[in-house]
Amino acid sequence: MKKKLWGVFVFILIFSLALVGCSSSKTGGGKKEKILVYARGGDAVKLDPATVTDGESLIVGEQIFERLVKYNKETTEIEPSLAKKWDISPDGKTYTFELEQGVKFHDGTDFNAEAVVTNFDRWANGNVEKFPYYQSQFGGYKGEPAAVIKEVKALDTYKVEFTLFRPQAPFLKNLAMTPFSISSPAAIKKWGDKYIEHPVGTGPFKFESWKRDDAITVVKNDKYWRKGLPKVDKLILKVYKDNSARLNALIKGEVDLIDGVNPSDLEKIEADKNLQVFKRPSMNIGYLGFNVKKKPFDNPKVRLALSHAVNKEAIIENFYGGTAIPAKNPIPPSVGGYNDDIQDYDFNLDEAKKLLAEAGYKNGFSVDFWTMPVVRPYMPNGQKVAEAIQADFAKIGVKTNILTMDWGKYLENLAKGESPMFIVGWTGDNGDADNFLYALLDKDAIGSNNNSQYSNDEVHKLLIQAQTETDENKRNELYKQAQVIIHKDAPWVPLAHSTPLLAGKSTIKGFFPHPTGSQSFEDVSID
């Protein structure tokens, strides 16, 4: 009898283990539970999207939250979301949104105009440390001279009005960004500072659990207002920091979809009939940044010297495997306003040495060089890229000490201006040049996403003018002028615009990698 029971136990154990890593499992009622496991290179920093700037946090937010408007599934064109329609005043300063009715937050409370007002008031009364994106997209907080949003008020239960101090051409595109997701006011009040770990939205998935540096689990919102969505019962966002380990997990069937594919593995994946490759449309920039407020980078000649000492072609060949193009501007060619007339600084070590000598650094200098601890779409291997740059800089007498740290701390310290020289990058949030130039290089964005602490009044004037201009051709000309000045000042060495690679099981359907890098998985299914 004991032998028989032991045999039954072993059979059950083996059967249970066989389910681990599969895309589906049986629930208690016998229904097949559809589980999608998405593996990525790093964990989220916080789960309140208004409080972060990193893509790993924002992609989690995309599953849980919604905004007034959203992007098309494949482009950055604006479509209705929690707002079903809107009107814009002739002067471009008043936006009136009519909201969807009957929508509930995951905690059962009502979504309405007051909820929208509560969220925007919360951000407007914050600061750059609490809500960094609010500054970089809307100029500043309540009472600050650069602020774009003057007032947000409820006209009735399902109608909300935004009044702006000045027109902002990309205003709707900014509203569609993940950081401006609408949270449950009741949940914000309930959790206070802990809300970053207990997100509550109206989206297709509800937050279930977070095991740091391992996995975040969200489950189907059975009361989601868009019928028939999402198409899976559970989504697990799993961390595998190493690209090769992530691919091995996909090949073994432990996960269903991965980002951060090594370009060198592309042929291997394409040859496997059980897998498929996805290519994210390129809308990003990886760059080497200088803190222009720290010596010796307060000297433009030093920045120009190092611009001539970076071998972009070699970096792309060795680390991007042909899936990137050299960058010469802070915005990618796919974004309107790109200035293709600018001539990049050539790789010329003799010119670099000459400029260093003119700057008073004939024998070079020593400096800490920060690099990224995680894989990002614009930077497949920050450590290796830093080492390549380090080797070339050594040839002109510039000695670098490569440092890194936890991803959340890395971003926080960059925003505070603590690094003298660093590698980081950006994936465009809304397809507009404003989201690169104003968000990353305007003086209003110092403390949020302007990691170089760069400030140029002429650039600022052009960027504000471009924001308020509604004629796209005129806007583009203003952005082209700004890029000329930025190129001359050289607060960055733009490195590459990549085409990020993802891979998944051949049975994945409905997945389109969005240019912003933060798509929802509501339409994704797996057989």
Residue pairs with C-beta under 8 A, 6 or more apart in sequence:
19 25
19 26
21 37
21 252
21 253
21 254
21 255
22 35
22 253
23 34
23 35
23 36
23 37
23 256
23 505
23 507
23 526
24 32
24 33
24 34
24 35
24 526
25 32
25 33
25 35
26 32
26 33
27 33
33 233
33 234
34 231
34 232
34 233
34 234
34 525
34 526
35 232
35 233
35 234
35 235
35 236
36 232
36 234
36 235
36 236
36 256
36 257
36 521
36 524
36 526
37 235
37 236
37 238
37 254
37 255
37 256
37 257
38 235
38 236
38 237
38 238
38 255
38 256
38 257
38 258
38 259
38 521
39 238
39 239
39 240
39 246
39 249
39 250
39 255
39 257
39 258
39 259
40 56
40 59
40 237
40 238
40 239
40 240
40 246
40 258
40 259
40 260
41 56
41 239
41 240
41 241
41 243
41 246
41 259
41 260
41 374
41 375
41 376
42 54
42 56
42 239
42 241
42 373
42 374
42 375
42 376
42 407
43 56
43 212
43 213
43 214
43 216
43 239
43 407
44 52
44 54
44 56
44 57
44 60
44 210
44 216
44 237
45 52
45 54
45 56
45 57
45 407
45 408
45 411
46 52
46 57
46 196
46 197
46 408
47 57
47 60
47 61
47 64
47 196
47 197
47 198
47 199
47 207
47 210
47 216
48 61
48 183
48 195
48 196
48 199
49 57
49 58
49 61
49 65
49 178
49 179
49 181
49 199
50 119
50 122
50 123
50 131
50 133
50 134
50 179
50 180
50 181
50 183
51 130
51 131
51 132
51 196
52 58
52 132
52 179
53 132
53 133
53 179
53 411
53 415
53 448
53 449
54 407
54 408
54 411
55 376
55 377
55 427
55 517
55 518
56 374
56 407
58 178
58 179
58 517
58 518
59 237
59 517
59 518
59 519
60 199
60 216
60 218
60 237
61 178
61 179
61 181
61 199
61 201
61 518
62 178
62 203
62 518
62 519
62 520
62 521
63 203
63 204
63 205
63 218
63 235
63 520
63 521
63 522
64 106
64 181
64 199
64 200
64 201
64 203
64 205
64 206
64 207
64 218
65 178
65 181
65 182
65 183
65 199
65 201
65 202
65 203
66 81
66 82
66 181
66 182
66 201
66 202
66 203
67 81
67 82
67 175
67 176
67 177
67 178
67 180
67 181
67 182
68 81
68 82
68 83
68 86
68 97
68 99
68 116
68 175
68 176
68 180
68 182
69 78
69 79
69 80
69 81
69 83
69 86
69 172
69 175
69 176
70 78
70 79
70 80
70 81
70 176
71 77
71 78
71 79
71 176
71 430
71 431
71 514
71 516
72 78
72 79
73 512
73 514
73 519
73 523
74 512
74 514
75 431
75 515
76 173
76 176
76 428
76 430
76 431
76 432
76 515
76 516
78 172
78 173
78 176
81 176
82 99
82 100
82 103
82 111
82 116
82 182
82 202
83 97
83 98
83 99
83 100
83 160
84 98
84 99
84 100
85 97
85 98
86 95
86 96
86 97
86 98
86 172
87 95
87 96
88 94
88 95
89 95
91 167
92 164
92 167
92 168
92 468
92 470
93 163
93 164
93 165
93 166
93 167
94 161
94 162
94 163
94 164
95 161
95 162
95 164
95 171
95 172
96 155
96 159
96 160
96 161
96 162
97 116
97 159
97 160
97 161
97 162
98 158
98 159
99 111
99 112
99 113
99 116
99 158
99 159
99 160
100 111
100 158
100 225
101 158
102 225
103 110
103 111
103 202
103 225
104 110
104 111
104 202
104 223
104 225
105 111
105 115
105 183
105 184
105 186
105 187
105 200
105 201
105 202
106 184
106 200
106 201
106 202
106 206
106 207
106 221
107 184
107 186
107 187
107 200
109 115
109 184
109 185
109 186
111 182
111 202
112 154
112 157
112 158
113 154
113 155
113 156
113 157
113 158
113 159
113 160
114 154
114 157
114 185
115 182
115 184
115 185
116 152
116 154
116 160
116 182
117 152
117 153
117 154
117 160
118 185
118 188
119 180
119 182
119 183
119 185
120 149
120 152
120 162
121 152
122 131
122 188
123 131
123 134
123 141
123 180
124 134
124 141
124 142
124 147
124 149
124 152
125 141
125 142
126 134
126 141
127 141
128 135
128 141
128 415
128 447
128 448
129 447
131 179
132 415
132 447
132 448
132 449
133 177
133 179
133 180
133 448
133 449
134 141
134 179
134 180
135 141
135 444
135 445
135 447
135 448
136 438
136 439
136 440
136 444
136 445
136 448
136 449
136 450
137 174
137 177
137 179
137 180
137 435
137 439
138 147
138 148
138 149
138 168
138 174
139 146
139 147
139 148
139 444
140 146
140 147
140 148
140 444
141 147
146 444
147 165
148 164
148 165
148 166
148 168
148 171
148 467
149 162
149 163
149 164
149 165
150 163
150 164
150 165
151 161
151 162
151 163
152 160
152 161
152 162
152 163
153 160
153 161
153 163
154 160
154 161
155 161
164 171
166 467
166 468
167 467
167 468
167 470
168 174
168 467
168 468
169 432
169 434
169 466
169 467
169 468
169 469
169 470
169 475
170 430
170 432
170 434
170 435
170 467
173 430
173 431
173 432
173 435
174 180
174 430
174 435
176 430
177 429
177 430
178 429
178 518
181 201
181 203
182 201
182 202
183 195
183 199
183 200
183 201
184 200
184 201
186 200
187 195
187 198
187 199
187 200
188 195
190 198
191 197
191 198
197 210
198 207
199 207
200 207
202 225
203 221
203 224
203 520
203 522
204 220
204 221
204 224
204 226
204 229
204 230
204 520
204 521
204 522
205 218
205 219
205 220
205 221
205 230
205 235
205 521
205 522
206 218
206 219
206 220
206 221
207 216
207 218
208 217
208 218
208 219
208 234
209 215
209 216
209 217
210 216
210 217
213 239
214 238
214 239
215 236
215 237
215 238
215 239
216 236
216 237
217 234
217 235
217 236
217 237
218 234
218 235
218 237
219 233
219 234
219 235
220 230
220 232
220 233
220 234
221 230
224 230
226 522
229 522
229 523
230 521
230 522
230 523
230 524
231 510
231 522
231 523
231 524
231 525
232 521
232 524
232 525
232 526
235 521
238 249
238 255
240 246
240 249
240 255
240 258
241 374
241 375
243 260
243 261
243 262
243 265
243 375
243 380
243 381
244 262
244 265
246 255
246 258
246 259
246 260
247 258
247 261
247 262
247 265
247 269
247 503
249 255
249 258
250 256
250 257
250 258
250 275
250 503
250 504
250 505
251 272
251 275
253 505
256 504
256 505
256 508
256 526
257 502
257 503
257 504
257 505
257 508
257 511
257 524
258 502
258 503
258 504
259 375
259 377
259 500
259 502
260 375
260 376
260 377
260 380
260 500
260 501
260 502
261 269
261 277
261 501
261 502
261 503
262 321
262 380
262 501
263 320
263 321
263 322
263 323
263 380
263 501
264 321
266 277
266 321
266 323
266 501
269 275
269 276
269 277
269 503
270 277
273 506
274 505
274 506
275 503
275 504
275 505
275 506
276 503
276 504
276 505
276 506
276 508
277 501
277 502
277 503
278 501
278 502
278 503
278 504
278 511
278 512
278 513
279 499
279 500
279 501
279 502
279 513
280 377
280 499
280 500
280 501
280 502
280 513
280 514
280 515
280 517
281 334
281 499
281 513
281 514
281 515
282 324
282 325
282 332
282 334
282 497
282 498
282 499
282 500
282 515
283 332
283 334
283 335
283 427
283 428
283 431
283 515
283 516
284 332
284 377
284 378
284 425
284 426
284 427
284 428
284 497
284 498
284 500
284 517
285 327
285 330
285 331
285 332
285 378
285 425
285 426
285 436
285 494
285 495
285 496
285 497
286 324
286 327
286 376
286 378
286 379
286 385
286 423
286 424
286 425
286 495
286 496
286 497
286 498
287 327
287 330
287 423
287 424
287 425
287 426
287 492
287 493
287 494
287 495
288 306
288 310
288 389
288 421
288 422
288 423
288 492
288 493
288 495
289 419
289 421
289 422
289 423
289 424
289 451
289 452
289 491
289 492
289 493
290 297
290 302
290 303
290 306
290 420
290 421
290 452
290 490
290 491
290 492
291 297
291 417
291 419
291 420
291 421
291 422
291 451
291 452
291 453
292 298
292 303
292 452
292 453
292 454
292 455
292 489
292 491
293 417
293 453
294 417
294 420
296 302
296 359
296 361
296 365
296 367
297 303
297 420
297 421
299 359
299 360
300 489
300 490
301 355
301 356
301 358
301 359
302 355
302 356
302 359
302 361
303 489
303 490
303 491
304 345
304 355
304 490
305 351
305 352
305 353
305 354
305 355
305 356
305 359
305 361
305 396
306 352
306 393
306 398
306 493
307 345
307 490
307 493
308 345
308 346
308 347
308 348
308 349
308 351
308 352
308 355
309 347
309 349
309 352
309 392
309 393
309 395
309 396
309 398
310 347
310 389
310 392
310 493
310 495
311 347
311 388
311 392
312 326
312 327
312 344
312 347
312 495
312 496
313 326
313 347
314 388
315 385
315 388
315 389
315 495
315 496
316 322
316 324
316 325
316 326
316 496
318 384
318 388
319 380
319 381
319 384
319 385
319 388
320 380
320 496
320 498
323 498
323 499
323 500
323 501
324 496
324 497
324 498
324 499
325 333
325 496
325 497
326 344
326 495
326 496
327 494
327 495
327 496
327 497
328 342
328 343
328 344
328 487
328 494
329 338
329 339
329 342
329 483
329 486
329 487
329 494
330 436
330 437
330 440
330 441
330 483
330 486
330 492
330 494
331 337
331 338
331 428
331 433
331 436
331 437
331 479
331 483
332 338
332 428
332 497
333 340
333 497
334 515
335 428
335 431
335 432
335 433
335 436
336 432
336 433
336 472
336 475
336 476
336 479
337 433
337 466
337 475
337 476
337 477
337 478
337 479
337 480
337 483
338 433
338 479
338 480
338 483
339 479
339 480
339 483
339 484
341 480
342 483
342 484
342 487
345 490
345 493
349 392
349 395
349 396
352 396
353 396
353 397
356 362
356 364
356 396
356 397
356 398
361 397
362 397
363 397
364 396
364 397
364 398
364 399
365 397
365 398
365 399
366 398
366 399
366 400
366 401
367 398
367 399
367 400
367 401
367 420
367 421
368 400
368 401
368 403
368 419
368 420
368 421
369 386
369 389
369 390
369 400
369 401
369 402
369 403
369 421
369 422
369 423
370 402
370 403
370 404
370 405
370 410
370 414
370 419
370 421
370 422
370 423
371 382
371 383
371 385
371 386
371 402
371 403
371 404
371 422
371 423
372 379
372 382
372 383
372 404
372 407
372 410
372 423
372 424
373 382
373 404
373 405
373 406
373 407
373 410
374 382
374 407
375 381
375 382
376 382
376 425
376 427
377 427
377 498
377 500
377 517
378 425
378 426
378 427
378 496
378 497
378 498
378 500
379 385
379 423
379 424
379 425
379 498
380 498
382 404
382 423
383 402
383 404
385 423
385 495
386 400
386 402
386 423
387 402
389 400
389 423
390 400
390 402
393 399
393 400
394 400
400 421
404 410
405 413
411 424
413 419
414 422
414 424
414 451
415 447
415 448
415 449
415 451
416 447
417 446
417 451
417 453
419 451
422 451
424 451
425 495
426 436
426 439
426 440
426 449
427 515
427 516
427 517
428 435
428 436
428 515
428 516
429 435
429 439
429 516
429 518
430 516
431 515
431 516
433 466
433 475
433 476
433 479
434 463
434 466
434 467
437 459
437 463
437 479
437 482
437 483
437 486
438 444
438 445
438 463
438 467
439 445
439 448
439 449
439 450
440 449
440 450
440 451
441 450
441 452
441 454
441 459
441 486
441 491
441 492
442 450
442 459
442 460
442 463
443 450
443 454
443 455
443 456
443 457
443 460
444 460
446 453
446 454
446 455
452 491
452 492
454 486
454 489
454 491
456 485
456 486
456 489
458 485
459 482
459 485
459 486
462 478
462 479
462 481
462 482
462 485
463 478
463 479
463 482
465 478
466 475
466 478
466 479
466 482
469 475
469 478
486 492
500 513
500 517
502 513
504 511
505 526
507 526
507 527
508 524
508 525
508 526
509 524
509 525
509 526
509 527
510 523
510 524
510 525
511 521
511 523
511 524
512 519
513 519
